């Protein structure tokens, strides 16, 4: 049953050191505010799960929250590298990062299996690539009906699933629309689910491609306007492409990264203050 | 972007523009095309704005029939969902569309390619102690596996056209010959590789990529120097038709709209 609470309380109650945590949102609706709150509360030894780690996991890895990353594409979309991710993999900074690497199709099917309470999913893929050589969670399986060789991947059941959405109603049902990616599966596969939203409404209006997650599937809802920045929220605000480009030089350098995080994330109380802080610095549209 | 190389010919276009135009021409009207970000997305949208208005652009974020007016920076930009025929979930796009065989053409880029069109987007150096950690697989392995055919567009350089991949992220023609067929994939694998120097296609028997066309101004020697293996060259190498005024104008307008949109949002 979804409780409407603050993001700070939701993270304090539901995210523990050592948890596996999936913050999802496929380019759209990335839960940045929640990632920042986990960084502020200094969670450690997390297993971070996310198809596209993006800036939020670059920040969490660089701030020492993660001991393992399960992912399928670790770049800064349209810009280049995630430098904190690379520094962790290439140089073990700020600590060694174990990686478990899949393709998008593999990750998507892992979430589907997890949400279905199945031990594994099957797909036609990976054969002939080097991924099964380095990733132990990819294994061949024979179809019992046709004899076809397929690949199996284990279901994902994160301790905590976190997404950002457009709206919640008074009961804690959650509506999201536009590109909805893997968010439904991230919530339904998780043991505990936290959702941040742009606003509370009395009732949802029909929208193209909308999905509604019933309140019984969600443990906590917190209102965090612009909580996906620099990602976007369809019908609320656009992707801040300039921020993604500006992140490249900030994240390239360990000291500059640390100062940036100290000033804008550690040194602020919440996401409103963070937005104010980056806004004052200019060059970033929020 | 298109401004770092000056025109190789007198026609007033850059080699990158030639590459985009040559890649766009390969896409037939009406095809369902699974589009990677960057150069493939540029070429696919140029095709849609010129000879292939009915091609159905699919992006891995779940947008089907995307009609972006500007080039997206990421595969999940809002412009892709805005006028799409449909927007579906990520499991649906990979399972019901790609794996089920509903995609005609997979349009990919890549960091490294070998002579059989296998692709590395994962790591330079060893996997456990990498020299450069690249973003990784994304949607590419299954696009390469299940699209009915794969087209690739990337600049031809010795460090990207390599004798041996450091890691096989996505399978092309594997070890050549019939070795791909043994894997049981639906798709036929790479049929065309478009670069800034020319066009390569696999030999029908050996499946080794063969230079079949040179863009105006490019030479066989130049293509050989830009390739990290002993490049196979067709007996008769065609010369690519230079970009038409319309193709160049449409491509530049696409970039101008994209730049204006980015400037407007920053």
Interface residues (C-beta under 8 A of the other chain):
Chain A: X26 X27 X28 X51 X52 X71 X72 X73 X74 X75 X77 X78 X79 X81 X82 X85 X86 X89 X90 X101 X102 X103 X104 X105 X108 X109 X111 X112 X123 X124 X125 X126 X127 X128 X129 X130 X131 X134 X148 X149 X178 X179 X180 X181 X182 X184 X185 X208 X209 X232 X234 X238 X239 X240 X241 X242 X244 X283 X285
Chain B: X37 X38 X60 X61 X62 X63 X72 X73 X74 X75 X76 X77 X78 X80 X81 X86 X87 X89 X90 X91 X94 X95 X98 X99 X122 X127 X130 X131 X132 X133 X134 X135 X136 X137 X138 X139 X140 X141 X142 X145 X146 X167 X168 X169 X170 X171 X174 X180 X183 X184 X185 X186 X262 X265 X266
